[in-house]
């Protein structure tokens, strides 16, 4: 079942060490050259504390579905989320999973030359070899059948997916998977939400691609809705 994230059984890599870090809602699956869970845990706790403290003072940040202005001097995680929400015209919490993937990934890169951090379908990846990110798209016949190739020159990269059919995250659309690539994982996460929200009818992938293509900083997009798939920008599709 999705709730136990069984798809992670498919994420193992022979050349990297796999481990998980869970702090409240932040549930990370990580691949690195060695087991760096203590550093990852420390990074998550640090940024979660700053985010939670900010939300206590500014509760609108957690509930708004539209961009939110933040004060000067806001914590890094808050700034990343607010800037991503502004770019994609969604609320800042749409970027939370991608922001934590990126913050943890960049911290681990100080100890490991290759890092993959997955947070509920939102991925930060830095790789020295070609790797493939597959699409988990619920009951779509395309789920697990197609992915995108990530080359070393592409990374570090954010690869984030929103779904109106799978998982607990809020989506106002019906896409099985709206996947975005961007240099910023927080931006990719927010843009995936915006693109997924635009898919109001099953099979209408063009609407999502149109939204994705209009967001500054988005490199590529793939939308899966029912048995339809559409792609835009700098993405290389591969069969799995």
N, C-alpha and C positions, 0 to 999 in steps of 0.2 A: 504494500500500500504506500501511497505517496507520503503519508504522515510519518512513516519510519524511514523515508528517503531510501528505499531499496535500490533506486537507480544508482546509488553510490557504489554498489557492488561492481558496476561496470567501469568505474573510474580508476581502478588500480593501474599502476604503471611499473614495469619491471625495473626501470632505472631510477625510480624515485621512491622515497619512503612516505607512506600514507599515515595520517593521524587525524583525529578530530578534536575540536575545542568547542565547548558549549557553555555559554553564559547567558542564562535566561533565554530570550528569543534569538540570540545570536548563536547559530549552529553552523560551524565551519567544518568543511572537509578540506584537508590540506595535503598537498604533495610537495616535497622538498628533498634535497639531497641527504638530509638527516632529520631526526626527530627534534623539531624545534617547538614543541607544544608549550613549553614554559614561556618562551618569548612571545608566542602567539597569544597565550592566555593573558599575560601581562599587558599586551597591547590592547586586547579587547576590553579588559577591565578598565584600563586608563581612559579610553575613549568613550566607553559606555557611561562612566561616571560623569564625564564632562557633558555628554549629551543629556543624560537624565537631569543633571543639575540645571542645565539651560532650559529644559522643558518645564521644570518646576516653576521657573521664573517667567517663562513665556509659553504657556500651554497651547496657544494658537499654533505653534510650530508643529505640534504633534497631530493636530486634527485638520488643518487646512488642506483643501484639495487644489488650491491655487498657490502661486509663488508668495513667499513671505519675506519681508524686509527684516534684516537682523542688525543689531548694533555693532559698531566698531569694536574690535577686540573679542568677538565671539570665537569660541574654540574652533580648531581646524575642522573637526568632523561636522560641526554646524555650518561652517562656511562652505565646505564641499557640497553638502546637501542643498543648501539654499541656492548656491550658484547653479547647480544642476537643475533644480526645480524651476528656476528662472529661465534657463535656456530652453527647457522642454515645455514650459507653461503648465506645470503640474505642482502639486504640493511637495514640500521638501522631504517628507517621509517616503516618497516614491523612490528616493535615492539612498535610503539607509543601508540596505543590504550591499549594494555596490560599493558604498563608501567604506564599510567595514572590511569587505574583501580587499579593497585597494590599500587601506591603511595597514592591515595585517601583512599583505603581500609585500609592500614596500619595506616594512620593518624586517621581514624575513630575508629579503634580498641582501641585507647586510651580512648574513651568515650563509646564504645558499645562492649559487649562481642561477638556479632555476627554481621557480615557485609557481604553484597553482593553488589558488584559494577559491573554493566554491561555497556559496552562501545561498542556499535555496534557489539555485539556478542562475545566480549572479556571480560571475567569475572574473578574477584578476589572474592573468597569466603572463609569465615571463619565461621564455624557453630558449634553449640553445639548439633545439632540433625541431623538425616539423611534427606537429601534433594535430589531432582532429578533435573538435568539439561537436558531439552529437546532439541532436534535438530530441528532448523528451516532450512529446506533445499529446499526452493523455491518450484518448481513444482514436486520435487521427490515424489513418492507415499509414501515414508518413512518419509516425513516431519511431525513433530509433533506426530509421532507414536512410537518413541523410544527415550530413553535418557540414561544418566548414573547416577548411584547412588553415592552421595558424603557422606561419613561418617565423623563424627567429627574427627576421628583419621587421616583422609586424609588432613585435612585443618590446616592452610591456604593453598589454592591451586589456581593455575591459570587454567582456562578452557577456551580455546580460539579457535575460529572457523574462517576459511577462506573459501571463496566461489568464484568459477569462474562463478556462475550463479546468485548470489544475492548480492546486495549492491554495493557501489561505490568504495570499496578498490580494488587496483590493484592485479589481479591474472593472472598468465600465464598458468593456467590449466583450466579444465572443471569440476572439482568436484562440486557437489551441496553443500557439506560440508566436510571440513577437520578439525576435532576437535582434539586438543592436550591438554593433562594435564601435568602440571609440577609445581614444587614448586614456580617457578618464572612465573608470568603472562606475563612479557615481553618476556621471552624465549618461553612460550607456544604460544604467538602471532606470533613471528618470525618463529617458527617451523611449525605452521599451514600454514603459507604462503609457506614455502618450500615444505611441503607435498602436498598442493593443487597444486602447480606449477608442480609437478611430474605427476599428473593425466592428461595425454594428450588425452585420449580417454574415452568416457563415459563407465563406468562399470569397468575401470581398477583400482580397488582399491588397488591392490597389490603394484603398483608402489609407491603410496603415503605412504603406510604403511612401505615399505622398507626404504624410506627416513627418516620418523619419527623415526624408530627404530635405525637409525645410528647417531642421534643427542644426544650428552651427556646432561643429565639432563631431557630428556623427559621420563615421567612415563608411558604414555599410549596414544593411538591414535584410532580414529574412522574415517573412510572415508565413505561418502555416495556419490555415483555417479549413477544417474538414479535410477534403482530399486535394485542396489547392495549395500551391506554394508559389510565392513570388519573392524575388530578390532585387536589391538595388545597391549600387555603390561597390566598394572594395571588399567583396566577399568571394571566396572560391568554394563552391559547393562540391561535396564529394559524396558518393554512395557509400553506405556502410553495410 
